[in-house]
Amino acid sequence: MNNRCSGCRSANLRKIALTRNMLINLDPSLAPDIFPINFTYCIDCGYVVGAYVQTGPTHDGYFTYKTPADNAYPPHYHKSGWHLEFVTKGSFNYYYRPVGSQEKPTLVTISAGQLYFSEANIEHGFIFKDKVGLVSIINKGRPPNDFTVVTGDFYGF
Ligand SMILES: [Zn+2]
């Protein structure tokens, strides 16, 4: 492996193993049995070195940069799917509430180095104000109707 980021040439790389104990919003005992998840990323630009995230038989992993343009992605929920989000650079606002709720969603800001678990049957949307580096881990085998867009007002602003 190179010892410099192939994006920005920084040598400020971090080798990480995501573990269930890093989850900021879930009892570790309730997490799927997929840990550890290994990769190396650049602390300066957030790029995952080699764009490679270790995956397994039950889940896929990938790296993306998100920008304010991605705010157009509609609030939604998954009927059975879940995803993990690990932030490598920056931070973003994640809004969520139970399916069918008409309450204003709860806001959590997820920042670099944090790991968040997005459960099934929770309506969620996100606001990216800057460029954000994101590692997403998604369960395999979702049924075709897993993804449902939230209709009506969601964010309340
Ligand atoms: Zn870099």
Residues whose N, C-alpha, C, O or C-beta is under 5 A from the ligand:
A	BS01	ZN	C5 G7 C8 R9 S10 C42 D44 C45 G46 Y47
